[in-house]
Amino acid sequence: MTIKRHNPHGGILSDAVEHGGLVWVAGTVADDLAQDITGQTRQVLASIDATLAQAGSDKSKILWANVWVTDIRNREGMNAVWKGWIDPHNLPARATVEAKLADPRMLVEIACVAAK
């Protein structure tokens, strides 16, 4: 089987990897870290949309997502954006946990696995 890697960078990861009819999207963070949780979540989800499209998939095919927030109290704000973005007829399995992220200005990081 073929493995296809999308946008490898930094010598450490690819934005997405395709294999066996699945697309693994790497942990994605916002570009503009001055934004609040809703702004950062919007940026992350837009980036995931673009990555999935590049791999020939879309958010309706997400099977699983993991969301990390730096403060669990931000879960509500993140969820408000998530609910407006995700396909309500194709909800993925998902976990949300509180964690420190690589940069203290980062408020949310999301990774997912989608079908092609």
Backbone hydrogen bonds, N-H to C=O, Kabsch-Sander energy under -0.5 kcal/mol:
donor,donor_aa,acceptor,acceptor_aa,energy
4,K,18,E,-2.0
6,H,16,A,-3.1
9,H,13,L,-2.6
12,I,9,H,-1.4
13,L,9,H,-1.4
15,D,6,H,-1.8
15,D,7,N,-0.5
16,A,6,H,-1.2
17,V,24,W,-1.9
18,E,4,K,-3.2
19,H,22,L,-2.1
22,L,19,H,-1.8
23,V,114,A,-3.2
24,W,17,V,-2.8
25,V,23,V,-0.6
25,V,112,C,-3.3
26,A,15,D,-2.6
26,A,24,W,-0.5
28,T,110,I,-2.4
33,L,31,D,-1.0
35,Q,32,D,-1.3
40,Q,36,D,-2.9
41,T,37,I,-2.3
42,R,38,T,-2.3
43,Q,39,G,-2.0
44,V,40,Q,-2.5
45,L,41,T,-2.7
46,A,42,R,-2.2
47,S,43,Q,-2.2
48,I,44,V,-2.3
49,D,45,L,-2.5
50,A,46,A,-2.1
51,T,47,S,-2.4
52,L,48,I,-2.9
53,A,49,D,-2.4
54,Q,50,A,-2.1
55,A,51,T,-1.3
56,G,53,A,-1.5
57,S,52,L,-3.0
61,K,58,D,-2.2
62,I,59,K,-1.4
63,L,113,V,-3.1
64,W,113,V,-1.7
65,A,93,A,-1.7
66,N,111,A,-2.8
67,V,95,A,-2.9
68,W,109,E,-3.1
69,V,97,V,-2.6
70,T,107,L,-1.7
74,N,71,D,-3.0
75,R,72,I,-1.6
78,M,74,N,-2.3
79,N,75,R,-3.2
80,A,76,E,-2.1
81,V,77,G,-1.3
82,W,78,M,-2.7
83,K,79,N,-3.0
84,G,80,A,-1.0
85,W,81,V,-0.9
85,W,82,W,-1.1
86,I,82,W,-3.2
90,N,87,D,-1.8
93,A,63,L,-2.5
95,A,65,A,-1.8
97,V,67,V,-2.6
99,A,69,V,-2.2
106,M,103,D,-2.1
109,E,68,W,-2.2
110,I,28,T,-1.8
111,A,66,N,-2.3
112,C,25,V,-1.4
113,V,64,W,-2.4
114,A,23,V,-2.8
115,A,61,K,-2.5
116,K,21,G,-2.2
